[in-house]
Amino acid sequence: MATAARHRLTPASDTTPVIVRIPERELSGAQWVSRFPGSSSTTDLVSPFREKANAFISALRAAGASVGMIATYRPKERAYLMHYSSAVARGTIKAADVPKMEGVGIEWVHSTDEESKSAAKAMANGYQIVFPPALVSRHTARAAMDISLSWTGDLNIIDNSGDTVEIKSTPRNNMNKDLHEVGASYGVYKLASDKPHWSDNGS
C-alpha cells in the first residue's frame, strides 16, 4: 500500500525533521478480489436454512444430479466490493460517487474515468460477476447459496414430503421450473433472474 510522507518537527531543541508516513487508500483493481473472502460451505449458513439447503442438496445428489457449491456466506465488505466494481464497470455510477466503507481502504478514482472503469472491470471479471450483485443480500445474511447444477435424462427426486417427483422437462439445470417446486418443498427458493442463486425467500 502506498504511503504519503509528511514532515513534523520535534521540540525546538531539535530541528531535525521526522518523517511521518500516513497510509493512503489503495487503488481499485484485480488484487482486491482475494480480500475479504467468502464461503462456499453450507456450514456458514444460518439455521434453519442451513439444514434445508443440505436436505435439498442431498436429495439432488441422491437423484444423480451433479451439484457444485459456488458461494454461500458473503461478508459485507466483499459484497461492497462486488457491488460497486460491477456498477462502476457498467457505468451505472461514477467512481467518484462510490461511498466509502469503513474498514475497506479502496480508492475507486484513478487518473482518468477510463482507468477507473478498467480497474473496476478487472475486479468484476475476477469475481466472475454475471448478475449485478446486491449490496445487501441473502448472501450477507447467510441465507443463500449459489450452486452449479446439471443432470442427464429424467430426474427422479424425492421432495420434502417423501414423494418421488419425476422431472422430464428441460433445461436440466438450475433454471428448471419443476425443480423449483421441489426446492420450495424444502424451503429453498429459486431467484429466477439469477441462474445459480437459491435462498430462504427467493430473493
N, C-alpha and C positions, 0 to 999 in steps of 0.2 A: 504494500500500500504506500502511495506517495505521501510525503510529508512536506510541510511548508516550514521554512526556517524563519524565526523571528529573534530579535536581539533584545535583551534586557540588561541593565547594569546592576551589578552588585552594589552594596553600600558605598558611599563617597570615598572611602579609604581604598577602594579597588575599582579602577576604571576599566578593567578588562571585560569586554562584552562576553556574556554567556549565551550560547545558542540554545534556545528552547524550541523543540520540534513539536509542532501541532499537527496531529493527524488530519489528512484531508479525506473527502469522500472518494471512493473508488469508482472509476468509470464503469458503466454497464458493459456487458459482453459475455461471451460464452463461458467464461471462468466462473460466473455466478451460478451456473446450473447445478454444480456439485454442492453448493452451500445449502444449509437447512434441509437436509434430505428427508424425504417422506418415507412411508412404509408401503410394502406390498403384501403384508401379512394380515390375515383376519384377526390375529391375536390383538392387534392395535385398534380394533373396532369396539365401540361401546356396546354393552349388553342392554337390551336383548337382541339388537340387530346382529351382533357377532354370532350368536347361536343360530339365528335364522339364516344368515348367509352361509354358514358352514353346512347346515342341513340341505340347503338348495344345491350347493356345490357338490356335496356327497351324492345327491340324487342324480345330478348331471353325469358325474363320473361313473356311477353305477350303471347308468343307461348307455355308457360307451362314448359320451361326448368328451372332447378334448377341451380342458379348461386351464387357462393360464392366468395368473394374477398379475395385473399391471400396477394397480395402485389402490391403497385403502386410505389410511390417515395422511393428511397433508397439513403440515404446520402452517400457521397463519403467515409466517414470513415467506415461505415458499409460494403460498397462494398469491401473495402480494407481487412477488417477482414474476410469477407466471402470468398473472392477470395483466400487469402493466407492460411487460415485454410484448405480449400479444397485441395489446391496444396501441402501443407506440409503433410497432411494426406494421400494423394495419392502417395507421394514420387516423384512428378514432380519437386520439388525444395527442397533444404535443408533448415532447419530452419535458419541456419547461413547466408544464402544468401537472405533472405527476406529483401527487403529495408524498411527502417524506413519511417514513415509517420508523418508529423508534427501534433501535437495535439492528437496523439494516442500513449500513453506510454506503448506499449506492448512489452514484451521480448519473442521472439519465441523460444530461445535456452534454453533448460533445461539441466539437468546434463548429460543426455545421448540422443542419437538420438531417441531411442525408447520412452523415456519420452516426447520428443518434438513432435513426431508423435502422441502419445496417447493423448496429450493435444489438438493438432490441430484437431484430430478426434472427440474429445468431443465437440469442437466448431462446427465443420461441422455437427455433429448429432443434436446439439442444433438449428442450423439454418435450419435443415431439408433439407439439400442440396442433390439434386438428380443429376441435371445437373450442371457441374462446372461453377460457376458464373464468369462473366467477371468483370475485374477491372473497366472498364468504359463501361457503357451500356445505353440502352434507359431508364432503371430504374433511373439511376443517372441524366439523362436529363429530368426526369418527363414525359416521353413519352412512357411508357409501363405499362402493368398490367399483373399480374398472377392471373388467376381465376380457380376455380373448376367449372366443368360444366357437367351436365348429363340430360337426358330426357328418357322417355319411349315411345315406339311406334313410329309413324311417327311425325316429327316436321314440322308444318306449320308456317313458319316465314316470316314476311314482310321485304323485303330488302329496301335499302335506296331509291329505285325508286318507292316504294309503291306497288311493285308486291309481291304476295304471292309465296314463294318457298316451295315446298313440299320435305322434306328430308326423304327418306325411307332407305337410306344407313346406314351402321354401320362403325365405332363404334359410339355410341350415347354419345359422349363426345367431348372434345377439339380437338381431332385428326381427326374428320370427315372432309374430303376434300370438300364436298359440302357446309358445314357450313363455311369453309374458304373463299369460294367465296362470301357468304353473308356478312361475316365480311369485306371483301375487299370493298364491295359496300359502306360501312360506313366509309372507310378509316382506318379500324382496321385490321392489317395484322398478320397472324399466323407465328410464327417461328416453323417450322416443327420438329426441333430437340429437342425442349423443350416443354413438354406437356402442361403446364398451361400458356405459355407466348404468349401475343399478344402485338403489338406495332404499332407505326405510320409508320414504314417502313419494318417491318418483320424481324428485327434483334434484 
